[in-house]
């Protein structure tokens, strides 16, 4: 278990040291209602062990959390009366993470909720295809990096 580098409110919730409205629990994960919801039904899925971000969490646990999110999503949609859903992970301060215990947001959406995750975002512009191709090549090279595979993180790269 990664020890939190600072006090972690989610660890308190998971350990029963603070009030929480749990909507799902198993031996590795807990889902609970967000106390500042975008819409009623907004839930968070978190590992019971402390991991700060996407770069820290073991792959199999991250996949389990996503499986929990996929199980809960249609149930939350029915319970909230919302037909649409955002599944969001903010990983790192610059990505908007403000509780540094990895978690997945399940956000039921309404047409008039005024919450935006607007993509493409207003300040973006389409780069030259050469830059897109160069970035794709860097990613493919990273997937093929033998040092990466030596660390047990092997992945299949697309043929380039």
Number of C-alpha atoms within 10 A of each C-alpha: 8 10 11 14 9 7 11 15 14 23 19 13 17 22 10 10 11 11 9 16 12 16 15 17 16 10 7 12 19 21 27 20 19 20 12 9 15 17 16 18 24 23 30 25 25 28 25 21 19 21 21 21 18 16 11 13 19 10 12 9 15 19 12 14 21 17 12 20 22 13 12 17 22 16 12 22 19 12 12 16 14 18 13 13 17 13 15 13 17 18 20 16 11 8 9 10 16 11 17 21 23 26 28 21 22 27 25 27 22 16 9 6 10 9 12 7 9 7 7 9 9 7 5 8 8 8 8 8 9 9 11 12 11 11 12 14 14 12 14 16 14 15 18 16 14 12 12 13 13 9 8 8 11 14 12 8 13 12 5 7
